[in-house]
Amino acid sequence: MVRLVPMTENEFQDYRKRSVEAYAEEHVKAGDWQPAEALQKAEKEFLHLLPEGVRSINQYLFSIEDEQTDLKIGMIWFAVREKAPAPSAFIYDFMIYEQFRQRGYGRQTLSAVDDKAKELGIDTIALHVFGHNQAAIALYRKAGYETTHLYMEKKLDI
């Protein structure tokens, strides 16, 4: 089983650096941003969402640990959105480190997030996944997530 441990300031600084770069790369890969602007746009979004880092209001950043070995196996970040008609949670980032994948940690983590959301009085959790990330899509479907929106595009030869 896994446990969610609040991310420390040092863990957050390491995470932020890696994540901003990865987020920028994902948007370039998806065709959303040009490489020259991607890093700056990613930095701007992180600063907007996490102005106080790990102490940002309604933002929950956790390291994921294996309860038996105490090893850090990944991280997850979700926010509570207090919009009408009822508050909900949104998973902004979730990663099981490569060497720990395919061991059931992903589903265990999503279940732990379900429990944490229930503790917070939240009954709905949403997330975004890039269309090219088929492994993540499969995991989320197994965990009970359903498609609520679908954005598609087609590249034309010109």
C-alpha positions as CSV (number, residue, x, y, z in Angstrom):
1,M,0.0,0.0,0.0
2,V,1.0,3.6,-0.4
3,R,0.7,6.7,1.9
4,L,0.5,10.3,0.9
5,V,3.0,12.5,2.7
6,P,2.9,16.3,2.5
7,M,5.7,17.5,0.2
8,T,8.6,19.3,2.0
9,E,9.9,22.6,0.8
10,N,13.1,20.9,-0.6
11,E,11.0,18.3,-2.3
12,F,8.8,21.0,-3.8
13,Q,11.8,22.9,-5.2
14,D,13.1,19.8,-6.9
15,Y,9.7,18.9,-8.1
16,R,8.9,22.4,-9.4
17,K,12.1,22.6,-11.5
18,R,11.5,19.1,-13.1
19,S,7.8,19.6,-13.6
20,V,7.9,23.0,-15.2
21,E,10.3,21.6,-17.8
22,A,8.2,18.5,-18.4
23,Y,5.0,20.5,-18.6
24,A,6.5,22.7,-21.2
25,E,7.7,19.7,-23.2
26,E,4.2,18.1,-23.0
27,H,2.6,21.2,-24.4
28,V,5.2,21.4,-27.2
29,K,4.6,17.7,-28.0
30,A,0.8,18.2,-28.0
31,G,1.2,21.1,-30.4
32,D,-0.1,23.7,-28.0
33,W,3.0,25.9,-27.6
34,Q,6.1,26.7,-29.6
35,P,9.4,25.6,-28.1
36,A,10.7,29.2,-27.7
37,E,7.7,30.2,-25.5
38,A,7.0,26.9,-23.7
39,L,9.2,27.3,-20.7
40,Q,8.0,30.8,-20.0
41,K,4.4,29.8,-20.3
42,A,4.8,26.8,-18.0
43,E,6.6,29.0,-15.4
44,K,3.7,31.5,-15.5
45,E,1.1,28.8,-15.0
46,F,2.9,27.3,-12.0
47,L,3.4,30.7,-10.4
48,H,-0.3,31.4,-10.9
49,L,-1.4,28.1,-9.4
50,L,1.2,27.8,-6.6
51,P,2.1,31.4,-5.6
52,E,3.0,30.2,-2.1
53,G,4.6,26.9,-3.2
54,V,3.6,24.0,-0.9
55,R,1.7,26.5,1.3
56,S,-0.6,27.7,-1.5
57,I,-4.2,27.7,-0.5
58,N,-6.3,24.7,-1.6
59,Q,-3.3,23.1,-3.2
60,Y,-2.3,19.6,-1.9
61,L,1.2,18.4,-2.9
62,F,2.2,14.9,-1.7
63,S,5.1,12.6,-2.0
64,I,3.9,9.0,-2.5
65,E,5.6,6.5,-0.3
66,D,5.5,2.7,-0.2
67,E,4.3,1.9,3.4
68,Q,6.4,-1.2,3.7
69,T,9.7,0.1,2.4
70,D,9.3,3.9,3.2
71,L,10.7,4.5,-0.4
72,K,9.4,7.6,-2.2
73,I,7.8,6.2,-5.3
74,G,6.2,9.3,-6.9
75,M,4.3,12.4,-6.3
76,I,0.8,13.8,-6.7
77,W,-0.7,17.3,-6.7
78,F,-4.3,18.1,-6.6
79,A,-6.3,21.3,-5.8
80,V,-9.7,21.9,-4.3
81,R,-11.9,24.0,-6.5
82,E,-14.6,25.8,-4.6
83,K,-16.9,26.5,-7.6
84,A,-20.6,26.0,-7.6
85,P,-22.6,23.9,-7.5
86,A,-20.2,22.0,-5.1
87,P,-16.5,21.9,-4.4
88,S,-14.4,19.4,-6.5
89,A,-10.8,18.3,-6.7
90,F,-8.6,18.6,-9.8
91,I,-5.4,16.5,-10.2
92,Y,-2.8,18.8,-11.7
93,D,0.1,16.3,-11.7
94,F,0.7,12.7,-10.9
95,M,3.8,10.6,-11.4
96,I,5.0,7.2,-10.3
97,Y,8.7,7.1,-10.8
98,E,9.8,5.0,-13.7
99,Q,11.4,2.2,-11.7
100,F,8.2,1.7,-9.6
101,R,5.7,1.6,-12.5
102,Q,3.6,-1.5,-13.3
103,R,3.4,-2.5,-9.6
104,G,-0.1,-1.3,-8.8
105,Y,1.1,1.9,-7.1
106,G,-0.8,4.1,-9.6
107,R,-4.2,2.7,-8.6
108,Q,-3.3,2.6,-4.9
109,T,-2.4,6.3,-5.1
110,L,-5.6,7.3,-6.9
111,S,-7.5,5.4,-4.2
112,A,-5.6,7.3,-1.5
113,V,-6.5,10.5,-3.2
114,D,-10.2,9.4,-3.3
115,D,-9.9,9.0,0.5
116,K,-8.3,12.3,1.0
117,A,-10.9,14.1,-1.1
118,K,-13.7,12.4,0.9
119,E,-12.0,13.7,4.1
120,L,-12.2,17.2,2.6
121,G,-15.9,16.8,1.7
122,I,-15.2,16.4,-2.0
123,D,-17.2,14.0,-4.1
124,T,-15.8,14.7,-7.6
125,I,-12.3,14.5,-8.9
126,A,-11.3,15.6,-12.3
127,L,-8.0,15.7,-14.3
128,H,-6.5,16.4,-17.7
129,V,-4.5,13.9,-19.6
130,F,-2.7,14.5,-22.9
131,G,-4.2,12.3,-25.7
132,H,-0.8,10.7,-26.5
133,N,-0.4,9.4,-22.9
134,Q,-2.2,6.1,-23.5
135,A,-0.8,4.4,-20.3
136,A,-2.2,7.2,-18.1
137,I,-5.6,7.0,-19.9
138,A,-5.8,3.3,-19.3
139,L,-4.9,3.7,-15.6
140,Y,-7.5,6.4,-15.1
141,R,-10.2,4.4,-16.8
142,K,-9.4,1.4,-14.5
143,A,-9.7,3.7,-11.5
144,G,-13.2,4.7,-12.6
145,Y,-12.6,8.0,-14.4
146,E,-14.8,8.7,-17.4
147,T,-14.3,11.1,-20.3
148,T,-16.3,14.2,-19.8
149,H,-14.8,16.3,-22.6
150,L,-12.9,15.4,-25.8
151,Y,-10.8,17.8,-27.7
152,M,-9.6,16.6,-31.1
153,E,-7.5,18.1,-33.9
154,K,-6.3,17.2,-37.4
155,K,-3.0,18.4,-39.0
156,L,-3.4,19.2,-42.7
157,D,-0.8,18.9,-45.3
158,I,-0.3,22.3,-46.9
